[in-house]
Amino acid sequence: MTPNKKGDLSPEQPDASDEIPSIENAPDDIKLAVDLIYLIESNEIDTDTAISALEIVLADLQRKKAGR
């Protein structure tokens, strides 16, 4: 906390540079990553299970991409 104009201690007010950027303006891959993280965490998926599943998905997508 910092003293305000009266010298009282009060919580600092964030300025515009402290704001967290909106996910709405993020690239699609970031939006998807955030959604996947949320899905994994909110369902309390074991980390090793999540990693294994993501590796399977990655391999599948890479195989499909190579077949184009």
Secondary structure by P-SEA (a helix, b strand, c coil): cccccccccccccccccccccccccccaaaaaaaaaaaaaaaacccaaaaaaaaaaaaaaaaaaaaac
